[in-house]
Amino acid sequence: MISRLCTIALAAALVSAVASESEASYDLLVKSVVVVSPEIAQPYGPVNVLVRDGRIAGIGPALSAD
């Protein structure tokens, strides 16, 4: 339950950050998160999530914003 709440909070933060800066062309890197997806049986993480142009551009343990 706590994991789901953390995932929801992360998603809300990502949407908020992307929505408030939608005009700017910048990348957002969220580090050390656990990804919960209906497409995989177990949560995946810790990983980094890269957001570029308002969309998730990558998920992986060694991603950087460069």
C-alpha positions in Angstrom: 0.0 0.0 0.0 2.8 2.4 0.9 4.6 1.5 -2.4 1.5 2.4 -4.4 1.1 5.7 -2.5 4.7 6.5 -3.3 4.2 5.7 -6.9 1.1 7.9 -7.1 3.0 10.7 -5.4 5.9 10.4 -7.8 3.5 10.4 -10.8 1.8 13.5 -9.5 5.1 15.2 -9.0 6.3 14.3 -12.5 3.0 15.6 -14.0 3.2 18.8 -12.0 6.8 19.5 -12.9 6.2 18.7 -16.6 3.0 20.7 -16.8 4.4 23.8 -15.1 7.4 23.8 -17.5 5.7 22.5 -20.6 6.9 25.5 -22.7 10.6 25.0 -21.6 12.7 22.4 -23.3 14.3 20.7 -20.4 14.9 17.2 -19.0 13.9 15.9 -15.6 15.8 13.0 -14.0 14.1 11.3 -11.0 16.6 9.1 -9.2 16.2 6.0 -7.1 12.5 5.3 -7.5 10.5 2.1 -7.7 8.4 1.7 -10.8 5.1 -0.1 -10.5 3.5 -1.2 -13.8 0.5 -3.4 -14.7 2.7 -4.9 -17.4 5.2 -6.5 -14.9 4.4 -8.7 -12.0 6.8 -7.2 -9.4 7.8 -3.6 -8.8 11.1 -2.6 -10.6 13.8 -0.6 -8.9 15.5 1.3 -7.6 15.9 2.9 -11.0 16.2 6.4 -12.5 13.4 7.8 -14.7 14.2 10.3 -17.4 11.5 12.7 -18.6 12.0 14.5 -21.9 9.5 16.8 -23.6 6.8 15.8 -21.1 7.1 12.0 -21.7 9.0 9.3 -20.0 12.1 8.8 -22.2 13.9 6.1 -20.3 13.8 3.9 -17.2 17.0 2.3 -16.0 19.5 2.0 -13.2 22.3 4.0 -14.9 20.4 6.8 -16.7 21.7 10.4 -16.6 20.2 13.7 -17.8 23.1 14.3 -20.2 
